[in-house]
Amino acid sequence: VEHASGRIGQDTSFNAVSVRGDSSRWNVGGMIGVGHGPHSVSNSLTVAEGAVVENTWLWVGGYAPYQDGGGLWNSLVVTNGGKLYTGGDDGFGRGSCIGVSGTVGGRVDHNTAMVSGRGSLWDLQGRDLRIGSVTVGGAFGAFNSVRVEQGGVLTNGHLVYIGEALGGGTSSSNELAIVSGGTLDAEGIRVGSESSFDNALCVKGGTVSAGAMTVYARNELVFEIGADAPAPVKISGAAKFEKGSRIKPVVTTN
């Protein structure tokens, strides 16, 4: 399938698109929105079994900051060797977003993305990734998450924002989890922002490589250490932990 853009669930709920199989390809050339609007609940996109979705930028829960957003419990799954390439640009430099507010207040909660299984890939192609990004006053973003596991790879990220609150909005309890053999590679990671709280980067049995990292006050880095745990976080440049930020090692033993 080839076309300019796609919206899965625009102010409607329980819509699903599944792209599966080695010869299956969705060439978008623009935007994919999964769950757009305050009445968008439980819409989903699955890329699996060697299928490819490419040439897009992606919004899961909410929409671009220049339109009304909203959306709850919407999801993206890349699994069993599926491949997603989100190098497109919305013209505002926002990159891909899991839970993002629009131009008015409202909730963007419990939107998720998962990259699971060896050979499964989400390539950001040098663009940003935002998890729980709130851009205006009266907007709330919470419990949005991205999970990379079981050999899945999230790569070529520019900046990865976990719980970004701008314009007087509230963003909390958003999470990026790299677990059980998952891998993240990005130029930079920002956990929280000056006005957000309880957002986390969790690395348990996975690995993270980045050029720089900042953990803001009231936000946290959680990582697993132990005899069998890999070196979880590798920062080639500056790692900054603001006063009031939290570092939580989880110690495992045989």
C-alpha positions as CSV (number, residue, x, y, z in Angstrom):
1,V,0.0,0.0,0.0
2,E,1.3,3.5,-0.9
3,H,-0.3,6.8,0.0
4,A,0.2,10.1,1.6
5,S,-1.0,9.7,5.2
6,G,-3.2,7.5,7.5
7,R,-5.3,8.0,10.6
8,I,-6.3,5.0,12.6
9,G,-9.2,6.2,14.9
10,Q,-10.0,9.9,14.6
11,D,-12.3,10.6,17.5
12,T,-13.4,6.9,17.3
13,S,-12.3,3.8,19.2
14,F,-11.2,0.2,18.8
15,N,-9.8,0.6,15.2
16,A,-6.8,-1.5,14.2
17,V,-4.4,-1.9,11.3
18,S,-2.1,-4.9,11.1
19,V,0.8,-5.1,8.6
20,R,2.2,-8.7,8.5
21,G,4.5,-10.8,6.4
22,D,7.9,-10.6,4.7
23,S,6.4,-9.2,1.5
24,S,4.1,-6.7,3.2
25,R,4.9,-3.0,2.9
26,W,3.1,0.2,3.9
27,N,4.8,3.2,2.2
28,V,3.2,6.2,3.7
29,G,5.2,9.3,2.7
30,G,3.6,11.4,5.4
31,M,1.9,10.9,8.8
32,I,0.4,8.0,10.6
33,G,-1.9,8.9,13.5
34,V,-3.1,6.2,15.9
35,G,-5.9,7.6,18.1
36,H,-6.5,11.3,17.4
37,G,-9.0,13.2,19.6
38,P,-10.4,13.1,23.1
39,H,-12.8,10.3,22.1
40,S,-10.0,8.1,20.6
41,V,-9.5,5.0,22.7
42,S,-7.8,1.7,22.1
43,N,-6.8,2.1,18.5
44,S,-3.7,0.2,17.3
45,L,-1.0,-0.4,14.7
46,T,0.9,-3.7,14.5
47,V,3.9,-4.3,12.3
48,A,5.0,-8.0,12.4
49,E,6.6,-11.0,10.8
50,G,9.0,-9.1,8.6
51,A,6.6,-6.5,7.3
52,V,7.8,-2.9,6.7
53,V,6.1,0.5,7.4
54,E,8.2,3.4,6.2
55,N,8.6,7.0,5.2
56,T,6.4,8.4,8.0
57,W,6.2,10.3,11.2
58,L,4.1,8.8,13.9
59,W,1.6,10.0,16.5
60,V,0.1,7.5,19.0
61,G,-2.4,9.2,21.2
62,G,-2.9,12.8,20.3
63,Y,-1.8,14.6,17.2
64,A,0.4,17.5,16.1
65,P,0.8,20.5,18.4
66,Y,-1.0,22.7,15.9
67,Q,-4.3,20.7,16.1
68,D,-6.6,19.5,18.9
69,G,-5.1,16.4,20.5
70,G,-6.2,13.8,23.1
71,G,-6.3,10.0,23.1
72,L,-6.2,7.2,25.6
73,W,-4.9,3.6,25.5
74,N,-3.8,3.7,21.9
75,S,-0.9,1.5,20.9
76,L,1.9,0.6,18.5
77,V,3.5,-2.9,18.4
78,V,6.5,-3.8,16.3
79,T,7.2,-7.6,16.8
80,N,8.5,-10.8,15.2
81,G,10.9,-9.1,12.9
82,G,8.6,-6.2,11.9
83,K,10.4,-2.9,10.8
84,L,9.2,0.7,11.3
85,Y,11.0,3.7,9.7
86,T,9.8,7.1,11.0
87,G,12.2,9.5,9.3
88,G,9.4,11.8,8.1
89,D,9.0,15.4,9.3
90,D,5.7,17.2,10.3
91,G,7.3,20.6,9.5
92,F,7.5,21.5,13.2
93,G,10.4,19.2,14.2
94,R,8.4,17.2,16.6
95,G,9.5,13.7,15.4
96,S,7.4,10.8,16.6
97,C,5.2,11.0,19.7
98,I,3.7,8.5,22.0
99,G,1.1,10.6,23.9
100,V,1.1,14.3,22.8
101,S,-1.3,17.2,23.5
102,G,-2.7,19.4,20.9
103,T,-3.7,23.1,21.0
104,V,-6.1,22.8,23.9
105,G,-6.1,21.1,27.2
106,G,-7.1,17.5,27.7
107,R,-5.7,14.1,28.6
108,V,-3.2,11.9,26.7
109,D,-2.8,8.9,28.9
110,H,-1.7,5.3,28.7
111,N,-0.6,5.4,25.1
112,T,2.1,2.8,24.4
113,A,4.6,1.5,22.0
114,M,6.5,-1.8,22.1
115,V,9.4,-3.2,20.0
116,S,9.7,-6.9,20.8
117,G,11.7,-9.8,19.4
118,R,15.0,-10.4,17.6
119,G,15.0,-8.6,14.3
120,S,12.3,-6.2,15.3
121,L,13.3,-2.6,14.5
122,W,12.1,0.9,15.0
123,D,14.5,3.3,13.2
124,L,13.9,6.9,14.0
125,Q,16.2,8.0,11.1
126,G,17.7,10.9,13.0
127,R,14.4,12.3,14.3
128,D,13.2,12.9,17.8
129,L,11.0,10.7,19.9
130,R,8.7,12.2,22.5
131,I,6.9,10.1,25.2
132,G,4.2,12.0,27.1
133,S,4.8,15.4,25.5
134,V,2.4,18.1,26.8
135,T,2.6,21.5,25.0
136,V,-0.2,23.7,26.5
137,G,-1.7,24.7,29.8
138,G,-4.6,22.5,31.0
139,A,-3.2,19.4,29.2
140,F,-2.2,16.3,31.1
141,G,0.0,13.4,29.9
142,A,0.6,10.4,32.1
143,F,1.5,6.7,31.9
144,N,2.5,6.9,28.3
145,S,5.3,4.4,27.6
146,V,7.7,2.8,25.2
147,R,9.1,-0.7,25.9
148,V,12.0,-2.3,24.0
149,E,12.6,-6.0,24.8
150,Q,13.7,-9.5,23.8
151,G,16.2,-8.3,21.2
152,G,14.1,-5.5,19.8
153,V,16.0,-2.4,18.7
154,L,15.1,1.3,18.9
155,T,17.8,3.2,17.0
156,N,19.0,6.3,15.2
157,G,17.2,8.7,17.5
158,H,18.1,12.3,17.7
159,L,16.7,13.4,21.1
160,V,14.5,11.2,23.1
161,Y,12.2,13.1,25.5
162,I,10.5,11.2,28.4
163,G,7.8,13.3,30.0
164,E,8.2,16.8,28.5
165,A,5.9,19.5,29.9
166,L,5.8,22.9,28.1
167,G,3.4,25.8,28.2
168,G,2.1,25.1,31.7
169,G,0.9,21.5,31.0
170,T,1.5,18.6,33.3
171,S,3.5,15.5,32.4
172,S,4.1,12.6,34.9
173,S,4.7,8.9,35.2
174,N,5.8,8.4,31.6
175,E,8.4,5.8,30.9
176,L,11.0,4.4,28.5
177,A,11.9,0.8,29.4
178,I,14.8,-1.0,27.8
179,V,14.6,-4.5,29.2
180,S,15.4,-8.2,28.6
181,G,17.9,-7.7,25.8
182,G,16.4,-4.6,24.2
183,T,18.6,-1.9,22.7
184,L,18.3,1.9,22.5
185,D,20.7,4.1,20.5
186,A,20.2,7.9,20.4
187,E,22.2,11.2,20.3
188,G,20.6,12.4,23.5
189,I,18.1,11.5,26.2
190,R,16.1,13.9,28.4
191,V,14.3,12.4,31.4
192,G,11.6,14.9,32.4
193,S,11.7,18.6,32.1
194,E,11.7,21.6,34.5
195,S,8.0,21.3,35.3
196,S,7.4,17.5,35.0
197,F,7.8,14.7,37.6
198,D,8.0,11.0,38.2
199,N,9.1,10.2,34.6
200,A,11.7,7.5,34.2
201,L,14.3,5.8,32.0
202,C,14.4,2.1,33.1
203,V,17.2,-0.1,31.9
204,K,16.8,-3.7,33.2
205,G,18.7,-6.3,31.2
206,G,18.9,-4.1,28.1
207,T,21.5,-1.5,26.9
208,V,21.4,2.2,26.2
209,S,24.0,4.1,24.2
210,A,23.7,7.9,23.9
211,G,25.8,11.0,23.3
212,A,24.4,12.8,26.3
213,M,21.8,12.5,29.0
214,T,20.0,14.8,31.4
215,V,17.8,13.7,34.3
216,Y,15.7,16.6,35.6
217,A,14.7,17.1,39.2
218,R,11.9,14.8,40.4
219,N,12.5,12.4,37.6
220,E,14.6,9.2,37.6
221,L,17.0,6.8,36.1
222,V,16.4,3.1,37.1
223,F,19.0,0.5,36.1
224,E,19.8,-3.1,36.9
225,I,23.2,-4.2,38.1
226,G,24.4,-7.7,38.9
227,A,26.6,-10.5,38.0
228,D,24.7,-11.3,34.8
229,A,23.5,-7.8,33.9
230,P,25.2,-6.0,31.0
231,A,26.6,-2.5,31.3
232,P,23.2,-0.8,31.1
233,V,23.9,2.9,30.2
234,K,26.8,4.1,28.0
235,I,27.0,7.9,27.6
236,S,29.8,9.2,25.3
237,G,29.4,12.8,26.3
238,A,27.9,14.6,29.3
239,A,25.6,13.0,31.8
240,K,23.8,15.5,33.9
241,F,21.8,14.8,37.0
242,E,20.0,17.8,38.3
243,K,19.6,18.4,42.0
244,G,16.5,16.5,43.1
245,S,16.8,13.9,40.4
246,R,16.8,10.2,41.4
247,I,19.1,7.3,40.5
248,K,17.7,3.9,41.5
249,P,20.0,0.9,41.1
250,V,18.3,-2.5,41.2
251,V,20.7,-5.1,42.4
252,T,20.2,-8.7,41.1
253,T,22.0,-11.8,42.5
254,N,22.2,-15.4,41.3
